[in-house]
Amino acid sequence: MADRDVPHELARWADIADELAWARPWQRLYQPTGEYGRWFEGGRFNLAVNCVDRHLELAGERTALYWEGEPGDRRELTYRQLHGEVVRLARALRLLGVGSGDRVALHTGWLPETVVAMLACARIGAIHALFPVPLPVEALAERLDDFRPRVLITQDGAWRHGAILPLKARADEALGALGGIEHTIVVRRTGVDVSWYAGDRWLHELLAEAAAEAGSEPEPGTFDPEQPVMASHLANRRGRPVTVLHGAATLAVSSLAVHRYGIADEGVFWCAADVSWVGAQAHGVYGPLLAGAAAVMFEGTLDVPTRHRAWDIVRRYGVGTLLTTPTVARMLRGWSRRPPEATAVEHLRRIVTMAEPVEPELARWLAADVGRHRVTVADAWGQVELGGIASVDPPVAPRSLPDPGFTIVDGDGNEVPAGHRGELVLRRPWAGTLRAMEGSGAADVRQRHWHRPPVYSTHDLARRAPDGSLEFLGRMDEVVSVSGQLVSLGEVRQVLLEHPFVTAAEVVERADQRLGRSLAAVVALTGDVTADAVLAGVARELLDTVRELLGGLARPRGLAVIDRFGDELSPDALRRALALLMAGAREDPVSLTWEQVLAAAAAAQP
């Protein structure tokens, strides 16, 4: 390392990068050039080799994955077995013509095949994007159209809450209006009947064909450290899509750093979150595998067949670290009249929450009732743009986790005193930061985060406590986290405004006992809507349309009809007032007046 360029403040990144295997060593750690800086110049790298091949000599028989399906079926893969699966699928994708820089869409849930597909794509230099299982057809079609893959991998059906979601049928409908996708590879998961079209291939048959073609094992590709391996869709801004791309080595180094020094204690690791989210991929798949750990993966919902399923999984696999969202933790608390038995959590040493703020009483429940004061409860913060988690309080090894240089600033970029709220910025480079952006909304996102180069502006609000700890206060923009998924308030508002009876609309977030956070909508209607029956019908249409176009988490859980929207309030004051008024509103529409909003705005002044 003596001959390489390593800035002193970034030396920890160099140490972590050197834990990995490089086909050609990097020569310069970081350069502040281009839009996002450049990492690991001169190196050649393969993410899949580092997740799997690197462990074969010393730990090939060690368990890599414990997988459990919602109906109760289970699989266990060692690192050697996982390597064989990845090599076979990589060979099969090559036979279909997929190569470096090509794109593969995954519309699959938490399956071993999903992990294998992610790694197989990385092995040959292809870019994957994972789309959530519950996506409605219209939203799936839009994301496929944005991503433009050559190949789609999906399932015949997916288990969710005891029912089967028809993923192949949804994919067929979504593909009906699209071109450019040459093959649909289907995982035989549930056994439901599916329609078959030209270009459709069963995964097991494709793998058998690839095995028959096999000679010597094909060599994995070696790529530029910043070559994209993973794409993720951001919530649309005013209907304009944005996709962020993460690089192979940059994502690997940040995922390993956060896993080893930020979130994971020793023992088995379980990320109980939706695999389509960047955080779940970075910290539920790449992080554990890069560290040579055993990771638990669960397919379905945690109340099937009983509401003790999560604790049964923790007991069965001896989970040492549980990473999840506060929403999941709240559900577990709501489902339990009493804490899990001590024997269920005897191996558990650490619980980390991510994706949204965790309230103190929930953290206390996790530490005292669940963990019997033997468990450390930590709060993690991160962003899709940063490749997942970038801060953990408290981290496992604070001196070893790289420092992003968190600072809280005012609108002019000046640091604010402790106790004052402001925008959280990163004054030091973070290796997991995206490498590229695509889509018509990319310029807006770039301006939001890089308007003070080289400082990265998170566009999140925070304040620093007297002891130096950070309190995260939510986002500054109109994108909110609902059950760990990002939802654009502007996009929901746009859908509402497209209804012929709606003249104006506002959408706000609010506390929700079940989801943690949910949305509420306030609309002004034309004079045509008078009778209660007509109003109820319009309300149903509005909420159902949002669900169909944007998904269930975007569907407002509260709806109000207002007589008018005045112009006396700033946007922030209006949102605070509406959030106060809509705190307990339900889907059955209630009536509001602008005078009530003005009174609430006065009461809600910060």
Legacy VTK file of the C-alpha trace (Angstrom):
# vtk DataFile Version 3.0
C-alpha trace
ASCII
DATASET POLYDATA
POINTS 606 float
0.000 0.000 0.000
3.017 2.274 0.392
3.177 2.952 -3.351
-0.470 3.878 -3.615
-2.177 7.229 -3.137
-4.220 7.098 0.099
-5.482 10.334 1.689
-5.063 10.100 5.463
-8.750 10.763 6.225
-9.764 7.886 3.912
-7.229 5.318 5.134
-9.914 3.076 6.629
-11.406 2.591 3.157
-8.016 1.388 1.924
-7.744 -1.148 4.756
-11.211 -2.532 4.030
-10.605 -2.678 0.274
-7.432 -4.666 0.923
-9.459 -7.348 2.727
-10.974 -8.202 -0.669
-9.546 -10.058 -3.669
-8.499 -7.929 -6.641
-7.727 -9.338 -10.072
-5.438 -6.335 -10.378
-4.703 -4.146 -7.332
-6.027 -0.612 -7.259
-3.421 2.164 -7.409
-5.280 5.289 -6.320
-7.952 5.116 -3.629
-10.050 8.165 -4.449
-9.959 11.149 -6.782
-12.428 14.062 -6.519
-13.051 14.090 -10.257
-16.233 13.808 -12.285
-19.702 14.128 -10.836
-19.293 11.645 -7.986
-15.533 11.230 -7.586
-13.643 8.121 -8.657
-12.640 5.143 -6.497
-9.962 2.434 -6.818
-8.401 3.632 -10.043
-6.245 1.044 -11.803
-7.897 -1.969 -10.181
-9.849 -4.863 -11.684
-12.565 -6.508 -9.626
-15.384 -9.064 -9.568
-18.091 -8.801 -6.913
-19.271 -12.419 -7.223
-15.729 -13.757 -6.830
-15.406 -11.819 -3.606
-18.773 -12.977 -2.273
-18.218 -16.676 -3.033
-14.986 -17.859 -4.691
-12.763 -16.069 -2.192
-14.079 -18.283 0.633
-13.842 -21.686 -1.095
-10.351 -22.689 -0.033
-10.773 -22.155 3.717
-14.540 -22.083 4.199
-16.113 -23.896 1.258
-18.164 -26.178 3.518
-19.336 -23.339 5.762
-23.033 -22.455 5.480
-23.626 -19.369 3.352
-27.442 -19.288 3.244
-30.202 -20.563 5.474
-33.397 -20.149 3.495
-36.965 -20.667 4.680
-40.106 -20.376 2.582
-43.418 -19.108 3.874
-45.059 -22.575 3.705
-42.213 -23.972 5.827
-39.876 -25.499 3.227
-36.173 -24.961 3.890
-32.849 -25.044 2.089
-29.281 -24.649 3.210
-26.397 -23.802 0.881
-22.706 -23.937 1.702
-20.328 -21.545 0.004
-19.245 -24.358 -2.311
-22.835 -25.178 -3.254
-23.640 -21.504 -3.775
-20.585 -21.206 -6.009
-21.798 -24.070 -8.170
-25.259 -22.514 -8.555
-23.808 -19.116 -9.464
-21.425 -20.594 -12.048
-24.254 -22.582 -13.691
-26.568 -19.587 -13.991
-23.740 -17.350 -15.216
-23.046 -19.912 -17.938
-26.765 -20.075 -18.810
-27.024 -16.298 -19.095
-23.996 -16.263 -21.370
-25.670 -18.877 -23.587
-28.630 -16.505 -23.879
-26.252 -13.802 -25.082
-26.072 -11.782 -21.832
-22.689 -10.190 -21.286
-20.909 -7.269 -19.699
-23.082 -4.166 -19.471
-26.316 -5.979 -20.362
-29.323 -5.695 -18.050
-31.302 -8.351 -16.218
-34.521 -7.550 -14.337
-35.471 -9.672 -11.321
-39.135 -9.774 -10.308
-38.598 -12.294 -7.528
-38.845 -12.486 -3.756
-36.455 -13.761 -1.055
-35.422 -16.982 -2.823
-32.007 -18.638 -3.117
-32.492 -18.186 -6.864
-32.673 -14.425 -6.350
-29.289 -14.370 -4.619
-27.824 -16.694 -7.253
-29.137 -14.430 -10.028
-27.659 -11.313 -8.402
-24.249 -12.979 -8.149
-24.422 -14.581 -11.604
-25.060 -11.178 -13.149
-22.120 -9.696 -11.233
-19.912 -12.605 -12.335
-20.385 -11.794 -16.019
-20.586 -8.006 -15.625
-24.343 -7.648 -16.176
-26.465 -5.134 -14.250
-29.440 -6.377 -12.242
-32.462 -4.536 -10.872
-34.843 -6.105 -8.353
-38.509 -5.111 -8.563
-40.815 -5.657 -5.551
-43.098 -8.690 -5.597
-46.285 -6.698 -4.769
-45.850 -4.203 -7.646
-49.060 -3.797 -9.663
-48.883 -4.416 -13.399
-48.774 -0.734 -14.416
-45.920 0.090 -12.055
-43.992 -3.026 -13.108
-44.398 -2.087 -16.774
-43.118 1.432 -16.108
-40.037 0.201 -14.276
-39.237 -2.371 -16.944
-39.612 0.313 -19.586
-37.231 2.577 -17.653
-34.638 -0.162 -17.045
-34.751 -1.786 -20.512
-33.463 -5.299 -19.645
-32.602 -8.017 -22.154
-33.776 -10.740 -19.762
-36.458 -10.888 -17.062
-36.267 -13.475 -14.266
-39.514 -14.064 -12.373
-41.503 -16.790 -10.578
-44.621 -18.727 -11.530
-46.106 -17.381 -8.307
-44.922 -16.005 -4.978
-46.130 -16.858 -1.486
-47.284 -13.822 0.474
-49.448 -13.892 3.590
-50.695 -17.394 2.851
-51.768 -16.569 -0.707
-50.054 -16.927 -4.089
-49.330 -13.785 -6.080
-49.389 -14.539 -9.853
-46.001 -13.069 -10.736
-45.611 -14.682 -14.155
-49.103 -13.551 -15.198
-48.390 -10.005 -14.026
-45.073 -9.996 -15.848
-46.755 -11.217 -19.055
-49.288 -8.401 -18.837
-46.582 -5.833 -18.138
-44.504 -7.069 -21.075
-47.462 -6.885 -23.457
-46.767 -3.267 -24.401
-42.970 -3.407 -24.161
-40.247 -4.462 -26.546
-36.620 -5.433 -26.182
-36.925 -8.218 -23.596
-35.657 -11.353 -25.320
-36.243 -14.005 -22.638
-38.332 -14.505 -19.527
-36.749 -17.033 -17.148
-39.277 -18.526 -14.727
-38.535 -20.064 -11.330
-40.870 -22.979 -10.551
-41.846 -21.945 -7.020
-45.547 -22.574 -6.281
-46.636 -24.974 -9.053
-49.466 -22.769 -10.357
-50.306 -22.986 -14.041
-48.810 -20.224 -16.200
-49.205 -19.163 -19.796
-46.216 -19.726 -22.080
-44.906 -17.499 -24.848
-41.956 -17.336 -27.224
-38.799 -16.605 -25.271
-40.086 -18.070 -21.990
-37.727 -20.533 -20.278
-38.022 -22.550 -17.102
-34.982 -21.879 -14.927
-34.386 -25.548 -14.103
-34.460 -26.525 -17.798
-32.134 -23.679 -18.744
-29.662 -24.737 -16.057
-29.796 -28.333 -17.295
-28.997 -27.171 -20.835
-26.116 -25.066 -19.521
-24.745 -28.045 -17.579
-24.851 -30.188 -20.736
-22.856 -27.499 -22.577
-20.273 -27.251 -19.813
-16.658 -27.952 -20.433
-14.172 -26.338 -18.141
-15.565 -23.759 -15.783
-15.776 -20.367 -17.529
-13.534 -17.724 -16.026
-15.300 -14.906 -14.197
-14.996 -11.501 -15.782
-12.715 -8.845 -14.346
-14.087 -5.337 -14.496
-13.447 -1.738 -13.711
-14.150 -1.249 -9.974
-16.904 1.230 -10.795
-18.658 -0.885 -13.426
-22.359 -0.911 -12.449
-23.719 -4.146 -10.990
-26.956 -2.993 -9.347
-29.676 -0.561 -10.387
-32.365 0.798 -8.115
-35.442 2.845 -8.874
-35.967 6.010 -6.845
-39.429 7.330 -6.134
-40.516 9.423 -9.110
-40.261 13.184 -8.824
-43.240 14.855 -10.522
-43.682 11.753 -12.657
-40.073 11.724 -13.861
-38.253 8.440 -13.180
-34.776 8.167 -11.694
-32.596 5.053 -11.583
-29.335 4.970 -9.650
-26.479 2.624 -10.551
-23.995 1.222 -8.018
-20.508 -0.008 -8.862
-19.042 -3.438 -8.127
-16.104 -2.538 -5.876
-17.623 0.594 -4.387
-20.743 -1.307 -3.287
-18.647 -4.240 -2.067
-16.301 -2.152 0.071
-19.094 -0.118 1.687
-21.249 -3.223 2.295
-18.353 -5.065 3.930
-17.412 -2.025 6.039
-20.954 -1.568 7.347
-21.474 -5.274 7.981
-18.228 -5.950 9.800
-17.766 -2.691 11.708
-21.251 -1.202 11.822
-24.096 -3.649 12.263
-23.131 -7.312 12.714
-22.063 -9.095 15.863
-20.633 -12.600 15.563
-22.895 -15.462 14.539
-25.743 -15.912 12.072
-27.115 -12.767 10.420
-30.723 -12.095 9.377
-32.007 -9.106 7.419
-35.803 -9.106 7.799
-36.692 -6.571 5.090
-37.918 -6.527 1.493
-35.133 -7.853 -0.749
-36.009 -5.332 -3.475
-34.688 -2.489 -1.295
-31.041 -1.485 -1.723
-30.450 -1.840 2.019
-31.590 -5.453 2.012
-29.391 -6.323 -0.968
-26.335 -4.503 0.359
-26.671 -5.660 3.964
-28.742 -8.838 3.707
-26.839 -10.404 0.780
-23.541 -8.756 -0.138
-22.389 -7.751 3.354
-22.711 -11.195 5.003
-21.313 -13.038 1.976
-18.338 -10.702 1.652
-17.640 -11.294 5.356
-17.933 -15.086 4.949
-20.892 -15.184 7.352
-24.090 -17.257 7.335
-27.199 -15.299 6.321
-30.844 -16.176 6.961
-33.365 -15.408 4.216
-37.130 -15.688 4.703
-39.575 -15.600 1.818
-42.926 -14.443 3.125
-44.731 -12.493 5.819
-43.866 -12.985 9.474
-47.386 -13.772 10.719
-47.748 -17.010 8.725
-48.607 -19.566 10.010
-48.506 -17.828 13.413
-47.367 -14.472 14.731
-44.438 -16.184 16.459
-42.792 -16.985 13.107
-40.041 -14.373 13.474
-38.941 -15.664 16.882
-39.131 -19.262 15.622
-36.670 -18.287 12.864
-34.372 -16.533 15.340
-34.364 -19.665 17.527
-34.063 -22.205 14.696
-30.965 -20.691 13.102
-29.376 -19.182 16.204
-29.554 -15.635 14.832
-26.947 -13.387 16.450
-27.783 -10.124 14.632
-31.229 -9.080 13.396
-31.448 -6.179 10.949
-34.973 -4.947 10.220
-37.178 -1.868 9.975
-39.033 -0.158 12.824
-42.261 -1.049 11.011
-41.499 -4.764 11.314
-40.486 -4.288 14.962
-43.778 -2.493 15.695
-45.726 -5.349 14.136
-43.823 -7.891 16.226
-44.612 -5.869 19.344
-48.285 -5.589 18.401
-48.568 -9.302 17.740
-47.091 -10.370 21.087
-48.974 -10.261 24.355
-45.708 -11.217 25.993
-42.069 -11.080 24.872
-40.505 -14.080 23.120
-39.237 -16.826 25.388
-35.656 -16.458 26.540
-34.678 -19.644 24.695
-35.850 -18.123 21.402
-33.398 -15.239 21.650
-30.554 -16.887 23.553
-28.103 -16.333 20.659
-29.365 -12.852 19.791
-26.845 -10.156 20.658
-27.719 -7.247 18.403
-30.863 -5.713 16.842
-30.397 -2.947 14.261
-33.245 -0.911 12.761
-32.996 0.936 9.453
-35.003 2.806 6.777
-36.958 5.072 9.153
-36.504 6.651 12.598
-37.093 4.393 15.609
-38.967 5.876 18.558
-37.387 5.531 22.034
-40.167 3.359 23.474
-39.786 0.834 20.637
-36.018 0.706 21.169
-36.612 0.155 24.885
-39.028 -2.718 24.139
-36.444 -4.382 21.891
-33.684 -4.008 24.473
-35.621 -4.883 27.637
-38.558 -7.104 26.700
-37.029 -8.909 23.724
-33.363 -8.863 24.657
-33.567 -9.033 28.476
-30.924 -6.287 28.508
-28.429 -8.669 26.871
-29.040 -7.246 23.398
-27.607 -4.037 21.937
-30.206 -2.058 19.987
-28.775 0.213 17.276
-30.327 2.705 14.874
-28.978 2.810 11.311
-29.364 5.598 8.757
-28.666 5.506 5.063
-29.927 6.297 1.588
-30.372 4.511 -1.717
-27.959 7.032 -3.238
-25.298 5.986 -0.703
-25.680 2.247 -1.310
-27.602 1.578 1.914
-26.524 2.247 5.488
-23.890 4.921 6.173
-24.329 5.479 9.915
-24.995 3.155 12.872
-25.601 4.289 16.454
-23.893 2.546 18.158
-21.620 0.753 15.669
-19.849 -2.511 16.475
-16.382 -0.990 16.030
-16.561 2.823 15.897
-12.824 3.276 15.264
-12.881 0.933 12.268
-16.041 2.146 10.524
-15.144 4.881 8.000
-16.192 8.391 8.979
-18.468 10.192 6.460
-17.810 13.541 8.144
-21.395 14.278 9.208
-22.112 17.992 9.649
-25.412 19.849 10.118
-25.703 23.100 8.166
-28.170 25.897 7.504
-29.438 27.032 4.129
-26.173 28.848 3.396
-24.015 25.826 4.195
-22.824 27.104 7.571
-22.587 24.666 10.467
-25.335 25.106 13.090
-24.819 24.750 16.869
-25.728 21.575 18.750
-29.450 21.321 19.404
-30.400 23.235 16.238
-31.969 21.491 13.270
-30.511 21.747 9.801
-29.547 19.737 6.736
-27.257 16.767 7.233
-24.268 16.776 4.871
-21.284 14.460 4.313
-17.970 16.283 4.127
-15.982 13.143 3.321
-16.437 10.771 0.376
-18.472 7.607 1.016
-17.433 4.595 -1.071
-20.972 3.265 -1.527
-22.183 6.411 -3.289
-23.902 5.824 -6.627
-21.756 5.806 -9.757
-24.361 7.011 -12.256
-27.979 8.106 -12.606
-30.480 7.682 -15.410
-33.939 9.027 -16.159
-35.584 12.373 -16.835
-35.530 13.280 -13.134
-31.796 12.650 -12.655
-30.823 16.312 -12.962
-33.149 17.229 -10.081
-31.656 14.530 -7.844
-28.108 15.587 -8.776
-28.886 19.199 -7.912
-30.479 18.159 -4.612
-27.412 16.246 -3.407
-24.443 17.912 -5.135
-25.329 21.610 -5.160
-22.316 22.336 -2.867
-19.526 20.172 -4.346
-17.641 18.291 -3.049
-20.001 18.129 -0.045
-22.816 15.569 -0.347
-26.131 17.042 0.809
-28.408 14.319 2.150
-31.536 16.481 1.908
-32.408 15.034 5.325
-33.000 17.088 8.443
-31.065 16.328 11.644
-29.805 17.882 14.857
-26.879 17.045 17.096
-27.435 16.316 20.769
-25.081 17.720 23.439
-23.385 14.296 23.677
-22.537 14.490 19.973
-25.077 11.907 18.748
-27.264 12.627 15.738
-31.055 12.733 15.726
-32.502 12.148 12.268
-35.666 14.203 11.700
-36.840 13.037 8.272
-36.494 14.196 4.694
-36.574 17.736 3.353
-38.133 16.743 0.051
-41.480 15.173 -0.760
-40.281 11.584 -0.660
-41.192 9.643 2.488
-40.489 6.161 3.797
-43.528 3.911 4.337
-42.686 0.446 5.659
-39.135 0.947 4.407
-40.200 1.792 0.832
-39.821 5.269 -0.642
-43.060 6.899 -1.788
-43.262 10.218 -3.630
-45.908 12.573 -2.252
-45.758 14.484 -5.526
-46.519 11.357 -7.529
-49.509 10.487 -5.313
-50.728 14.079 -5.633
-50.402 13.895 -9.418
-52.542 10.727 -9.570
-55.237 12.408 -7.457
-55.234 15.513 -9.662
-55.871 13.412 -12.764
-59.369 12.560 -11.496
-61.945 14.741 -13.310
-63.677 15.796 -10.056
-60.485 16.909 -8.253
-59.451 20.566 -8.589
-56.633 20.634 -6.020
-54.887 18.122 -3.772
-52.274 17.855 -1.033
-50.662 14.706 0.400
-48.920 14.494 3.777
-47.319 11.810 5.899
-48.457 11.027 9.424
-47.855 8.563 12.235
-49.569 5.189 11.749
-49.949 2.580 14.478
-49.614 -0.357 12.076
-47.226 0.930 9.386
-45.242 3.417 11.449
-45.854 6.096 8.812
-48.642 6.360 6.250
-50.102 8.935 3.866
-53.206 11.107 4.110
-54.757 13.118 1.285
-56.808 16.308 1.253
-58.678 17.170 -1.952
-60.864 19.985 -3.234
-63.635 18.781 -5.542
-65.776 20.306 -8.278
-69.330 21.374 -7.559
-70.632 18.231 -9.291
-69.939 16.170 -6.148
-72.769 16.824 -3.733
-74.599 13.718 -2.536
-72.925 11.536 0.083
-73.160 8.463 -2.148
-71.372 10.255 -4.993
-68.714 11.509 -2.593
-68.115 8.004 -1.216
-67.797 6.649 -4.747
-65.269 9.327 -5.732
-63.265 8.634 -2.573
-63.048 4.918 -3.395
-62.007 5.685 -6.961
-59.246 8.019 -5.792
-57.767 5.590 -3.285
-58.082 2.567 -5.562
-56.443 4.412 -8.456
-53.427 5.308 -6.332
-53.097 1.675 -5.242
-53.379 0.355 -8.794
-50.863 2.781 -10.279
-48.370 3.217 -7.454
-48.832 0.223 -5.150
-50.504 -0.389 -1.816
-48.026 1.545 0.341
-48.732 4.731 -1.642
-52.489 4.449 -1.013
-53.559 7.150 1.462
-54.970 5.749 4.708
-56.858 8.979 5.410
-58.914 11.229 3.113
-60.526 14.628 3.637
-62.477 16.962 1.346
-61.751 20.666 1.835
-63.858 23.602 0.716
-60.851 25.441 -0.769
-57.088 25.896 -0.579
-56.001 29.448 0.214
-52.586 30.991 -0.389
-51.867 32.388 3.080
-49.544 29.571 4.171
-46.090 28.475 3.073
-45.813 24.885 1.801
-44.140 23.771 5.053
-46.795 25.413 7.233
-49.555 23.891 5.103
-48.088 20.389 5.412
-47.704 20.719 9.187
-51.293 21.873 9.572
-52.728 19.135 7.372
-50.654 16.460 9.132
-52.090 17.663 12.461
-55.672 17.650 11.188
-55.325 14.278 9.435
-53.645 12.471 12.338
-56.651 10.259 13.048
-58.555 10.447 9.752
-59.673 7.252 8.044
-60.429 6.331 4.450
-64.094 7.345 4.791
-63.916 10.998 3.693
-64.236 13.738 6.303
-64.875 17.434 5.693
-62.409 20.263 6.344
-62.547 24.022 5.910
-59.695 26.343 5.074
-60.376 28.188 8.329
-59.660 24.942 10.230
-56.372 24.628 8.370
-55.357 28.171 9.303
-56.170 27.498 12.961
-54.158 24.257 12.878
-51.245 26.073 11.245
-51.162 28.545 14.127
-51.202 25.670 16.641
-48.517 23.737 14.762
-45.957 26.533 14.538
-42.495 25.147 15.430
LINES 1 607
606 0 1 2 3 4 5 6 7 8 9 10 11 12 13 14 15 16 17 18 19 20 21 22 23 24 25 26 27 28 29 30 31 32 33 34 35 36 37 38 39 40 41 42 43 44 45 46 47 48 49 50 51 52 53 54 55 56 57 58 59 60 61 62 63 64 65 66 67 68 69 70 71 72 73 74 75 76 77 78 79 80 81 82 83 84 85 86 87 88 89 90 91 92 93 94 95 96 97 98 99 100 101 102 103 104 105 106 107 108 109 110 111 112 113 114 115 116 117 118 119 120 121 122 123 124 125 126 127 128 129 130 131 132 133 134 135 136 137 138 139 140 141 142 143 144 145 146 147 148 149 150 151 152 153 154 155 156 157 158 159 160 161 162 163 164 165 166 167 168 169 170 171 172 173 174 175 176 177 178 179 180 181 182 183 184 185 186 187 188 189 190 191 192 193 194 195 196 197 198 199 200 201 202 203 204 205 206 207 208 209 210 211 212 213 214 215 216 217 218 219 220 221 222 223 224 225 226 227 228 229 230 231 232 233 234 235 236 237 238 239 240 241 242 243 244 245 246 247 248 249 250 251 252 253 254 255 256 257 258 259 260 261 262 263 264 265 266 267 268 269 270 271 272 273 274 275 276 277 278 279 280 281 282 283 284 285 286 287 288 289 290 291 292 293 294 295 296 297 298 299 300 301 302 303 304 305 306 307 308 309 310 311 312 313 314 315 316 317 318 319 320 321 322 323 324 325 326 327 328 329 330 331 332 333 334 335 336 337 338 339 340 341 342 343 344 345 346 347 348 349 350 351 352 353 354 355 356 357 358 359 360 361 362 363 364 365 366 367 368 369 370 371 372 373 374 375 376 377 378 379 380 381 382 383 384 385 386 387 388 389 390 391 392 393 394 395 396 397 398 399 400 401 402 403 404 405 406 407 408 409 410 411 412 413 414 415 416 417 418 419 420 421 422 423 424 425 426 427 428 429 430 431 432 433 434 435 436 437 438 439 440 441 442 443 444 445 446 447 448 449 450 451 452 453 454 455 456 457 458 459 460 461 462 463 464 465 466 467 468 469 470 471 472 473 474 475 476 477 478 479 480 481 482 483 484 485 486 487 488 489 490 491 492 493 494 495 496 497 498 499 500 501 502 503 504 505 506 507 508 509 510 511 512 513 514 515 516 517 518 519 520 521 522 523 524 525 526 527 528 529 530 531 532 533 534 535 536 537 538 539 540 541 542 543 544 545 546 547 548 549 550 551 552 553 554 555 556 557 558 559 560 561 562 563 564 565 566 567 568 569 570 571 572 573 574 575 576 577 578 579 580 581 582 583 584 585 586 587 588 589 590 591 592 593 594 595 596 597 598 599 600 601 602 603 604 605
